[in-house]
Amino acid sequence: MKLGTITLDVPFFQAALSGYSDQAMRLLAMEHGAPLVFSGLMLDKSVLYPAVLREPLYAVSDREHPIGGQLLGSDPDTMAKAAKMLSESDYDLIDLNFACPAPKVTQKQRGGFLLTDPKRAIEIIRRVRPAVRCPLLVKLRIGYDRSEESLENFWRICEQAVVEGVDGLVIHGRTVDQKYRSRADWSVISRVKSAFPRTTVVGSGDVFSAEDVVERLTEYDVDGVLIARGAIGNPWLFREARALITGRAKPPPPSLTEQGRLMMRHFDLILKQYPTTKATFFFRKFCVYYCRRHPQRKKAQMALITAANVEDVRSAIEHWYNL
Ligand SMILES: Cc1cc2nc3c(=O)[nH]c(=O)nc-3n(C[C@H](O)[C@H](O)[C@H](O)COP(=O)(O)O)c2cc1C
């Protein structure tokens, strides 16, 4: 899959996942076969302060290229300045967020709000495109809501994004007001690809297994698939998808011991980046997802999320994962 000057050897990548896709998650995703990863979204104004790019959620190591950075904002001028800063940093690719449904974001006329203001959205793209030399993507949902006006805005933004020369459209098949409810509508994503056959179109929504990746690529004729919630606590999804896409058999699921070893490594990576108390809390979010594979899921989850310090977390992993 081509994203401007960057070519991925498999047609999927790890999504921007605010509050999750820090360096630890990204490294594990890459080690398991993700060809591209994203950090969580960054506010344009913050990117203008170089210290922000050294924070654990955004700092980039040598082992995680190519990596994309995603920008959130509403002022075309600030977005262009931030994009320029980001393109001159360690990031290889930039994505503009016109998708986030969180009220604290939309109330400030950022993220998904921009689907109600196509003029401003298009102006942002127009200002950002010439400001950066790296590949530029736009991430958007299929409208703010299901109204006809909203659908028109969506198509207008897609069309102008193509005219302005973006290197890819990443489309989440839900409206902003749907948030994460009901199923993503991949038929709209597929229609975007038919309308703009020469533009790279990446679809997003409800991709939780390697089979989902293959099904979306074949049924909806998109160029690529975004792996989002499906990747949290499940980096094995990347190696499974890679195997199926390259015509190999799907590897067997990770054994309990392999899961435990990986969790231990994930925790160690987190401990290197955050103070211990913060690290222990932060790791809990991932444990909820890791434990989904556990035969005694509820008990293992409870033990891990109530572990109060580093030693307790380590012994809970050792106990529940037979290490
Ligand atoms: C916890 C969480 C954080 C997310 N953070 C971002 C983000 O920072 N930027 C973004 O474009 N999308 C973000 N998303 C949306 C995902 O990238 C993706 O488009 C969406 O979850 C649909 O895919 P899925 O149903 O396969 O999870 C986030 C989703 C979740 C659940």
The ligand as a MOL file (V3000), in Angstrom:
LIG
                    3D

  0  0  0     0  0            999 V3000
M  V30 BEGIN CTAB
M  V30 COUNTS 31 33 0 0 0
M  V30 BEGIN ATOM
M  V30 1 C -9.4360 4.3710 23.0680 0
M  V30 2 C -9.4960 4.8940 21.6540 0
M  V30 3 C -8.6770 5.9400 21.2760 0
M  V30 4 C -8.7250 6.4290 19.9790 0
M  V30 5 N -7.9000 7.4380 19.6210 0
M  V30 6 C -7.9180 7.9120 18.3500 0
M  V30 7 C -7.0430 8.9470 17.9470 0
M  V30 8 O -6.2350 9.4680 18.7260 0
M  V30 9 N -7.1220 9.3500 16.6470 0
M  V30 10 C -7.9950 8.7900 15.7530 0
M  V30 11 O -8.0320 9.1710 14.5820 0
M  V30 12 N -8.8240 7.8010 16.0990 0
M  V30 13 C -8.8000 7.3570 17.3740 0
M  V30 14 N -9.6380 6.3340 17.7160 0
M  V30 15 C -10.4910 5.7370 16.6930 0
M  V30 16 C -9.7980 4.5490 16.0280 0
M  V30 17 O -8.6100 4.9180 15.3740 0
M  V30 18 C -10.7180 3.8290 15.0210 0
M  V30 19 O -10.9760 4.6530 13.9140 0
M  V30 20 C -12.0350 3.3980 15.6540 0
M  V30 21 O -11.8250 2.8300 16.9200 0
M  V30 22 C -12.7850 2.4070 14.7730 0
M  V30 23 O -12.0550 1.2260 14.6190 0
M  V30 24 P -12.3740 -0.1130 15.4890 0
M  V30 25 O -13.8970 -0.2440 15.5110 0
M  V30 26 O -11.6990 -1.2040 14.6980 0
M  V30 27 O -11.8200 0.1220 16.8410 0
M  V30 28 C -9.6300 5.8620 19.0260 0
M  V30 29 C -10.4510 4.8150 19.4210 0
M  V30 30 C -10.4040 4.3330 20.7050 0
M  V30 31 C -11.3120 3.1920 21.0890 0
M  V30 END ATOM
M  V30 BEGIN BOND
M  V30 1 1 1 2
M  V30 2 1 2 3
M  V30 3 2 2 30
M  V30 4 2 3 4
M  V30 5 1 4 5
M  V30 6 1 4 28
M  V30 7 2 5 6
M  V30 8 1 6 7
M  V30 9 1 6 13
M  V30 10 2 7 8
M  V30 11 1 7 9
M  V30 12 1 9 10
M  V30 13 2 10 11
M  V30 14 1 10 12
M  V30 15 2 12 13
M  V30 16 1 13 14
M  V30 17 1 14 15
M  V30 18 1 14 28
M  V30 19 1 15 16
M  V30 20 1 16 17
M  V30 21 1 16 18
M  V30 22 1 18 19
M  V30 23 1 18 20
M  V30 24 1 20 21
M  V30 25 1 20 22
M  V30 26 1 22 23
M  V30 27 1 23 24
M  V30 28 2 24 25
M  V30 29 1 24 26
M  V30 30 1 24 27
M  V30 31 2 28 29
M  V30 32 1 29 30
M  V30 33 1 30 31
M  V30 END BOND
M  V30 END CTAB
M  END
